[in-house]
């Protein structure tokens, strides 16, 4: 019990200190997880297109899909890339981001399955 409280306090301190040290121009973790979720969905769509149309790789369909994600979220490729590099260079922040992304993905899949039914 004592270790659990200590761990909770430590985690709270880490999370609060992470928010304060974010450099200007870096996308916050709540927005970044949504951007990354949509980038992963664009990758999945690209793989499905590529499976049906092998010329898609020559037409760089994935680049066009990424551009659509950037436009949808009103972010530039440079800002996304620099933010991603920042998170990737900070292991604790990156783990928190990936865990948050995983939880977000689970919620989105559950929401979609409950709305449309599970695909067969």
C-alpha positions as CSV (number, residue, x, y, z in Angstrom):
1,X,0.0,0.0,0.0
2,X,2.8,2.4,0.9
3,X,4.7,1.6,-2.3
4,X,1.5,2.2,-4.3
5,X,1.1,5.7,-2.9
6,X,4.7,6.5,-3.4
7,X,4.5,5.4,-7.0
8,X,1.3,7.5,-7.6
9,X,3.0,10.6,-6.1
10,X,6.1,10.0,-8.3
11,X,4.0,9.5,-11.4
12,X,2.1,12.7,-10.7
13,X,5.3,14.7,-10.2
14,X,6.7,13.2,-13.5
15,X,3.6,14.1,-15.4
16,X,3.4,17.6,-14.1
17,X,7.1,18.3,-14.7
18,X,6.8,16.9,-18.3
19,X,4.1,19.4,-19.1
20,X,6.1,22.3,-17.9
21,X,9.3,21.5,-19.8
22,X,7.6,21.2,-23.3
23,X,9.5,23.5,-25.6
24,X,7.5,26.0,-27.7
25,X,6.3,24.5,-31.0
26,X,5.9,21.0,-29.8
27,X,2.4,19.6,-30.1
28,X,0.9,18.6,-26.7
29,X,0.4,14.9,-26.0
30,X,-3.4,15.1,-26.2
31,X,-3.2,16.4,-29.7
32,X,-0.3,14.3,-30.8
33,X,-2.0,11.1,-29.9
34,X,-4.9,12.0,-32.2
35,X,-2.5,12.9,-35.0
36,X,-0.6,9.7,-34.6
37,X,-3.9,7.7,-34.6
38,X,-4.9,9.2,-37.9
39,X,-1.4,8.6,-39.3
40,X,-1.7,5.0,-38.3
41,X,-5.1,4.8,-40.0
42,X,-3.6,6.3,-43.1
43,X,-0.9,3.7,-43.1
44,X,-3.5,0.9,-42.8
45,X,-5.5,2.4,-45.7
46,X,-2.3,2.6,-47.7
47,X,-1.5,-1.1,-47.1
48,X,-5.0,-2.1,-48.1
49,X,-4.7,0.0,-51.3
50,X,-1.2,-1.4,-52.0
51,X,-2.6,-5.0,-51.7
52,X,-5.1,-4.3,-54.4
53,X,-3.0,-2.0,-56.6
54,X,0.8,-2.5,-56.7
55,X,1.2,0.8,-58.7
56,X,0.1,2.7,-55.6
57,X,3.7,2.7,-54.3
58,X,4.9,4.3,-57.5
59,X,2.2,7.0,-57.2
60,X,3.2,7.6,-53.5
61,X,-0.3,7.3,-52.3
62,X,0.9,7.2,-48.7
63,X,2.3,10.7,-49.1
64,X,-1.0,12.0,-50.3
65,X,-2.8,10.3,-47.3
66,X,-0.4,11.9,-44.9
67,X,-1.0,15.3,-46.5
68,X,-4.7,14.8,-45.9
69,X,-4.1,14.1,-42.2
70,X,-2.0,17.2,-41.9
71,X,-4.7,19.3,-43.6
72,X,-7.5,17.7,-41.5
73,X,-5.7,18.7,-38.3
74,X,-4.3,22.0,-39.5
75,X,-0.7,21.0,-38.8
76,X,2.4,21.1,-41.0
77,X,4.6,18.1,-41.7
78,X,7.5,19.9,-40.2
79,X,5.7,20.6,-36.9
80,X,4.5,17.0,-36.7
81,X,7.9,15.6,-37.5
82,X,9.7,17.9,-35.0
83,X,7.1,17.1,-32.3
84,X,7.5,13.3,-33.0
85,X,11.3,13.6,-32.8
86,X,11.0,15.4,-29.4
87,X,8.8,12.7,-28.0
88,X,11.0,9.9,-29.4
89,X,14.1,11.5,-27.9
90,X,12.4,11.6,-24.4
91,X,11.7,8.0,-23.4
92,X,9.4,8.8,-20.5
93,X,7.3,11.2,-22.6
94,X,7.3,8.8,-25.5
95,X,6.0,5.9,-23.3
96,X,3.3,8.1,-21.9
97,X,2.3,9.2,-25.4
98,X,2.3,5.6,-26.7
99,X,0.3,4.4,-23.7
100,X,-2.2,7.3,-24.2
101,X,-2.4,6.4,-27.9
102,X,-3.1,2.8,-27.1
103,X,-5.9,3.8,-24.7
104,X,-7.3,6.2,-27.3
105,X,-7.2,3.5,-30.0
106,X,-9.0,1.0,-27.8
107,X,-11.7,3.6,-27.1
108,X,-12.1,4.5,-30.7
109,X,-12.3,0.8,-31.8
110,X,-14.9,0.1,-29.1
111,X,-16.9,3.1,-30.1
112,X,-16.9,2.1,-33.8
113,X,-17.7,-1.6,-33.1
114,X,-20.6,-0.6,-30.9
115,X,-21.9,1.8,-33.5
116,X,-21.5,-0.3,-36.6
117,X,-21.1,-3.8,-35.2
118,X,-18.0,-6.0,-35.4
119,X,-16.8,-6.7,-39.0
120,X,-17.1,-10.4,-40.0
